[in-house]
């Protein structure tokens, strides 16, 4: 048994499908299926039950998965540590990282400038997509790491809390008083609402508000894009809801009316997501360190603006 076969088994177990696992492992399906059958012959036990609905692990398959994942992680970590030692203090290589649109719109420009200047030997690729999709891309091996949503069940991914944000209501004209005034969605008149589709974390969160009656929009338009949503809101009487980090620049310039949502309490949780079988190298760790710092600065700047607005309102 070699590590390649072990990783094939893990992919099949997590995907519950030879087709999906072969795409994830970048190997033809027939070869993958044969490797799993050879593994079952070697172990002398069936690992999966094949049925029309797909694959279901046997008792042996479940236990073998529990044993296989730590082995795969340990081997990958050992390999990365040796690579890091060989590199010394030189941060170099090619990395591919996923970031959600809210972060890209809010802070990524300055972050990329700083990273490119500090680490000229790193070839960095950024993929912008909604957080759930980014997590799936890490699972499929298309990204080295991402700032994404918590992985779904049956995932061997590692996720570490990275950022907790809160939502704001955004409009091109006043809908709840002065700019930066905290708003209660229950107290808003029916509004024309721009929102992402429900396949995205933000869209599903807003849809739950609508279903529960905590927000009653007059009309709804689904737009999967931060830039296009904000441009539409700026030039119309429609509003949108986004994590506050997406409005970092707009809060500073006050080119839009931004209302922190005080009720109901809404959180936007993002995680550093990666596959332990592809440990984070020095270039990725350096990127996440700089990203954490940028997110913290954006949060501090935003909170200062909110406090200042509150003080001004109280004084008047």
N, C-alpha and C positions, 0 to 999 in steps of 0.2 A: 504494500500500500504506500502510495506517495502523496504529497501534499496536494497535488493537482486533483487527484481523485477525491480526497477529503473535501476540498472546496467545491467540487462538482456535487457531491452529496448534500452539502449545506445549501447550495443554490436550489437543488431540486426540493429539498425539505421546505425551504422558506417560500418557494414559488408554487409548490403543489402542482407543478406542471413541467413536463420535459421541454415543451415548446418555449415557455417563458424562461426556464432555467438555461436553456441553450443560448437564448439571446443574451442573457445576463453574463454567461460564462464565455461568450464569443466562440462557441464550438457548435458543429452541426448536431442536430438532434439525434441522429442515429448513433453517432459516436458517443454522445453523452449517455444515451440509454444503455448502450453496450457496457460502458464503464460502470454504471450502477449495477447491472446484472453481474458483472465480474466481481464487483465488491460484495454483492450478496453471496455469490458462490464462495468467495474467500472467507467470509464470516460464517458461512454455513447457516444463514438465517435470512428470511425475507425482511426487507426494510420498508417496503411500501406495498399497500394493497392497490392494485390497478382496477378502476371501475369507470363506468361511462362519465361520471361527474369529475373525474380527475384522479389524483393520487392521495391516499391517506396513509400516514405513517403507521406502522405496526408498533407494538409495545417495544420491540427491539429497536425500531427506527427512532422512536422518541428518545430512548436512552442513549443510543449512539450519537444523536444530535447533541445531547447534553455533554457528552464526552468530547465530541469533535470540535465544538466551538472554542473552548479554551485552548486546545492544541493549536488550532489555526491562528488564534490571536497571539499565542506565545511565539510561534515560529515567525510570524510577520513582524512582531515587535523586535525579536532578536536580529532579524535581517536589517530592519531600519536602524537599529542602534549601531550595528557594524558600519552601515553606510554613513551615518552621522560621524562616527569616529574617523572614517577615512577622509571625510570632507574637512575635518577640523573646524575652524571657525568660519569657513566660507559658506555663505548662504547662496545657493545656486540651484538650478534645475528648472523644470517645467511643471507648473501646477495649474489646476482648473478648479475654481471655487464658485459656488452658487450663492447668490444674494437675492432677497425678495425686492420687488419694485419699490416698496416704501423706503427701504434702506438706501437703495440706489439713488432714488430721487433726493433723499434728504442729505446724505453725507458722503456718498461714494466718490464724488469728484475730487475733493481735497485729499481723501484717503489714498486714492490711487496715485495722485501726484507725489505724495510723501513716500509711498512704498516704492515707486519706480525710482525715485532719487536715492533712497537709502539702499536698495537692493538691485543694482543694475544687472546682476548676473542671473536674475530670476525671470523666466518667461511666464508671465501671469495671464491667465485667461479667466474672464468673469462671465458667468452665465446669469442672466436676469430672468427669474420666473417666480411664480407664486410659491409660497413656502412648502405646501404639500407636494407639489411637483418636484421641487428641489430635493426633498427627502427621497422620493422615488428614484431620482437620477443618481443619488449616492448609492442607493440599494442596487441599482443596475450597473454600477461601476462606471457611469458616464462622468461623474464628478469625483474629485478627490475628497472634497468636504463641502459643507454648505451651512448657511445660517437658515435653518428650516424649521418645520413643524416636528412635533414628536412623532417618531416612526410608528407605523401601524403594528398590529400584532404579528407575531411570527417573524420578527426582525431581529437580526443579531447586531444591528447597528448600535453604536455608542452615541448617546446624546447627553450633552452637558448644558445646563441652563446658562444662557448667554445674555438675555435681555428681556425685561418685562416692560411693556409699553402700555399706554392707555389711548383710548380713541378720542378723536375730536370731530366735531361737525364743521364742515367747510362750505362757505357760500361766497358769492361775488358781491352780495349786498347784505345789509343787516337783517337778520331774522330773529335774533334773541338779544337785542340791545347792543352795547358797546363791544368792540373787538376784545377777544380773550375772556369774555364773561362766561363762567361755568354755566352749562345749560342742563336742564332736566328734559329728557325726551318726552316724558309724559305731559309736559306743559307746552309743547310746541304745537302750533296749528298744523294741519296736514300740509306736507311739503312735497315737492317734486323731487324724488330721490334717485341719484345715480349710484349704482352699486355693482360690484363684481358678481359674476355668476356663482352659484352655490357650490361649484366644485372647488372653489377657493376658500380658505379659512376665513377671510374677512367677509366674503359673500355669505357663507353659511351662518356666521355669527349674526349678521344683520337680518338674515331671513328668520332666525329664531326670535329676534326682537319683534318682527312683524307678526309672526305666527302667535306669539304670546300676548299681542296687543300692547306691548310696551312702546311701539312706534307705529303710527298709522299714516303712511304716506298717501298722498293724493294720486300720484302716478309714480311708476318705477321704470327706469331704463337701465339695462345691464350693459356695463362697459368694462371690459377686462384690461384696464390700463390706468396707471396713476396719472401720467402726463395728460392723456386725453380727457380723463374725468375732471381734473383740475381746470383745464382749459375751457371745458364746457361750462363748469360752475362759474368761472370768472366772467363769462360773457352772457350768462343767462340768469333765470330765477330758479334754477335747479340747485340742489345741495348734494354733498357727498360725505361719507364717513370714512376716515382713514386713521391708522396709527399716527400718533403725534410726530414720530420721527420723520415721517414723510414730509412734514410741513416745516422742517427745521429752518430752511431759508425763508419761507413765507412768513413765519412767526417773526423773524428778525426784520424783514422789510415791510411787513404789514400790508402786503398787496392783496390779501384776501381776508375775509372775516372768518376767524377761527374761534370756535367755542369748545373748550374742554367739556366732555360729557361727564357730569357729576352723578347722574342717575339715569339708568341703572349702571352699576359699577361694571365696566368692561375692561378685560385685560387682553393683551396681545403678547403671547409668550413665544419667544424664539429660542432655538437651541443650536449649539454647535454640533453638527451631525457628521459622523464619519464611520467608515467600515473599519473595525479593528484589524481586519486582515490586510488593510492598507494603512498602516499607522501614519500619523501626521509627521512629515519631515520638518526640517528646520525652517524652510521657506513658508510652509503653511502655518506653523506655529507663530512665526514672526508676523504673518498677515493677521492672524486672529488677535494677537496682542495689540496691534495697531487699531484693529477694528473695535476691540473692547474699549480702548481709550477714546476713540472717536464717538462711540455711542454714549459713553459717560459724559463727554464734553457737551454733546447735543442735549442730553437730558438736563444737565446743569443749566445750560443757556435757556432752555425752554422753561424750566421751573422758575428761573429768575424773572423771565418775561411775564409769567403768570402772576407771580407775587407782586411785581411792579404794577401790573394792571389792576390787581385787587386793591393795592394800597391807594392808587389813584382814584378808584371808584369809591372807596370808603371816605377819602378826603373830600370828594365833591358831594 
